[in-house]
Amino acid sequence: MKTKKKSLLIGCILIAMFVLWTVLIMTIDVQPVGQNGTDIGFADFNIEFHALTGVNMTLYTITDWLGLVPIIICMIFGCVGFIQLISRKSLLKVDKDILILGIYYIIVIFAYLIFEMIPINYRPIPIEGVMEASYPSSTTLLVLSVMPTLIEQTSRRLNNDQAKKIINVLAVLFSLFMVAGRLLSGVHWFTDIIGSVLLSIGLYYLYKGFVLSCISES
């Protein structure tokens, strides 16, 4: 019960921090220094950091393709839920944590679409000649939203402790590489990454809190 409440509290705090961070980006040191004179918050800091890292399109391409990994993980859990639905012949008989996981993934996608439609700022550089929304980093959001659920689900569903450890280590290393890769590739502002970290981890803790609630009620 304490863990459930703690998870929900942490999730709410992180989401609130994300909202505050977004407001700060839109109000502090806003300068027309982005593509085609578009506004960028925390402009001086973002520009200095971007000048420090430069642009690495190879790293961008690698992390872009690796962004398919969390999508594949989503599909795998989607298949688990679908198989349960077919075999048990009722949506209500599908494991509650899988149902919550599906809703959680939909919320993550919805959050991604919102910021694609209402861009807070644009990438430091055009991608294939096109200006793209930059905040929050969609790849970072996807990775940090999905990989923790892989750890959480496998820890519950696998009996092999060695397999659990391997999956946990690989998931953590993959997440760290992806976050660092998106940051150092120079296709995002530093503030984009921070926003994604706050939002994704906040959403995950809310998901975790709801899953623990269902387990405690079962």
C-alpha positions in Angstrom: 0.0 0.0 0.0 2.8 2.4 0.9 4.6 1.6 -2.4 1.5 2.2 -4.4 0.9 5.6 -2.8 4.6 6.5 -3.1 4.6 5.6 -6.8 1.5 7.7 -7.5 2.9 10.6 -5.5 6.2 10.5 -7.4 4.4 10.3 -10.7 2.2 13.4 -9.8 5.2 15.4 -8.7 7.2 14.6 -11.9 4.2 15.5 -14.1 3.8 18.7 -12.2 7.6 19.4 -12.7 7.2 18.7 -16.4 4.3 21.2 -16.7 6.4 23.8 -14.8 9.5 23.1 -16.9 7.4 23.6 -20.1 6.1 26.9 -18.8 9.7 28.0 -17.9 10.9 27.1 -21.4 8.2 29.3 -22.9 9.0 32.2 -20.7 12.7 32.3 -19.6 15.4 33.7 -21.9 13.2 33.2 -25.0 15.0 34.4 -28.2 14.4 34.0 -31.9 17.5 31.9 -32.4 15.9 28.7 -33.7 15.3 27.7 -37.3 13.9 30.5 -39.4 13.9 32.8 -36.4 11.7 30.5 -34.2 11.7 31.1 -30.5 13.8 29.0 -28.1 13.6 29.1 -24.3 16.7 29.1 -22.2 18.3 30.3 -25.4 21.8 31.2 -24.2 22.3 27.9 -22.4 20.8 25.8 -25.2 22.9 27.5 -27.9 26.1 27.1 -25.9 25.4 23.4 -25.2 24.6 22.8 -28.9 27.8 24.5 -29.9 29.7 22.2 -27.5 28.2 19.0 -28.9 27.9 19.9 -32.5 25.9 17.7 -34.8 26.5 14.0 -35.3 24.1 12.6 -37.9 25.6 9.1 -37.6 24.6 9.0 -33.9 21.2 10.5 -34.8 20.6 7.7 -37.4 21.7 4.9 -35.0 19.4 6.2 -32.2 16.6 6.8 -34.7 16.6 3.2 -35.8 17.0 1.9 -32.3 13.9 3.8 -31.5 12.1 0.8 -33.1 13.1 -1.3 -30.1 10.5 0.1 -27.6 7.9 0.0 -30.4 8.6 -3.8 -30.8 8.4 -4.2 -27.0 4.9 -2.5 -27.1 3.9 -4.9 -29.9 5.1 -7.9 -27.9 3.0 -7.0 -24.9 0.1 -6.2 -27.2 0.4 -9.7 -28.5 0.4 -11.1 -25.0 -2.9 -9.2 -24.3 -4.4 -10.3 -27.6 -3.6 -14.0 -27.0 -5.1 -13.7 -23.5 -8.2 -12.1 -25.0 -8.6 -14.9 -27.6 -7.9 -17.8 -25.2 -10.0 -16.4 -22.4 -12.8 -15.0 -24.6 -13.3 -11.9 -22.5 -11.6 -8.6 -22.2 -12.4 -8.6 -18.5 -10.4 -11.8 -18.1 -7.2 -10.3 -19.6 -4.6 -9.7 -16.9 -5.3 -6.3 -15.3 -1.7 -5.2 -15.5 -1.7 -5.9 -19.2 -4.8 -3.8 -19.7 -3.3 -1.0 -17.7 -0.1 -1.3 -19.8 -2.1 -1.0 -23.0 -3.9 2.2 -21.7 -0.5 3.5 -20.6 1.0 3.0 -24.0 -1.9 4.8 -25.6 -1.4 7.8 -23.2 2.3 7.9 -24.2 1.4 8.0 -27.9 -1.3 10.7 -27.2 1.3 12.8 -25.4 3.7 12.4 -28.3 1.0 13.5 -30.8 0.0 16.5 -28.8 3.5 18.0 -28.9 3.8 17.1 -32.6 0.7 19.2 -33.3 1.5 22.0 -30.9 5.3 22.4 -31.1 6.9 24.3 -28.2 10.1 24.7 -30.2 11.8 23.2 -33.2 15.0 21.1 -33.6 18.3 23.0 -33.8 18.7 21.7 -37.4 16.3 20.6 -40.2 15.9 16.9 -40.7 16.0 16.2 -44.5 15.2 19.8 -45.1 12.1 19.8 -42.8 11.5 21.7 -39.6 10.4 19.2 -36.9 9.0 19.7 -33.5 11.7 19.2 -30.9 10.1 19.4 -27.4 10.0 17.0 -25.8 12.3 14.5 -27.5 9.9 11.9 -28.8 12.5 9.1 -29.0 13.6 9.8 -25.4 10.0 9.9 -24.3 9.3 6.5 -26.0 12.4 4.8 -24.6 12.0 6.0 -21.0 8.3 5.3 -21.0 8.6 1.7 -22.4 11.9 0.3 -21.1 10.9 0.5 -17.4 7.7 -1.4 -18.2 9.8 -4.1 -19.7 11.7 -4.4 -16.4 8.5 -4.3 -14.4 6.7 -6.9 -16.5 9.5 -9.3 -16.8 10.2 -9.1 -13.0 6.6 -10.2 -12.5 6.2 -12.8 -15.3 9.7 -14.5 -15.5 10.8 -17.1 -12.9 14.4 -17.2 -14.1 16.4 -14.8 -11.9 19.3 -14.8 -14.2 17.1 -13.8 -17.2 15.6 -11.0 -15.1 19.0 -9.6 -14.3 20.2 -9.7 -17.9 17.0 -8.0 -19.1 17.3 -5.3 -16.4 20.9 -4.5 -17.2 20.3 -4.4 -21.0 17.2 -2.2 -20.5 19.1 0.3 -18.3 22.2 0.4 -20.6 20.0 0.8 -23.7 18.0 3.6 -22.0 21.2 5.4 -21.0 22.7 5.1 -24.5 19.6 6.4 -26.2 19.2 9.4 -23.9 22.9 10.3 -24.2 22.8 9.6 -28.0 19.9 11.9 -28.6 21.5 14.6 -26.5 25.0 14.4 -28.1 23.7 13.9 -31.7 22.8 17.6 -31.7 19.3 17.1 -33.1 17.6 18.3 -29.8 18.1 21.2 -27.4 19.2 20.2 -24.0 15.9 21.4 -22.5 14.0 18.9 -24.8 15.7 16.0 -23.2 15.0 17.2 -19.7 11.3 17.6 -20.6 11.2 14.1 -21.9 12.8 12.6 -18.8 10.4 14.3 -16.5 7.3 13.4 -18.5 8.2 9.8 -19.3 9.3 8.9 -15.8 6.3 10.7 -14.3 3.9 8.7 -16.5 5.7 5.4 -15.7 5.3 6.0 -11.9 1.6 6.7 -12.4 1.4 3.5 -14.4 3.2 1.6 -11.7 1.0 3.0 -9.0 -2.2 1.9 -10.8 -0.7 -1.6 -11.4 0.1 -2.0 -7.7 -3.4 -0.8 -6.9 -4.9 -3.6 -9.1 -2.6 -6.2 -7.6 -3.5 -5.2 -4.0 -7.2 -5.4 -4.8 -6.9 -8.8 -6.5 
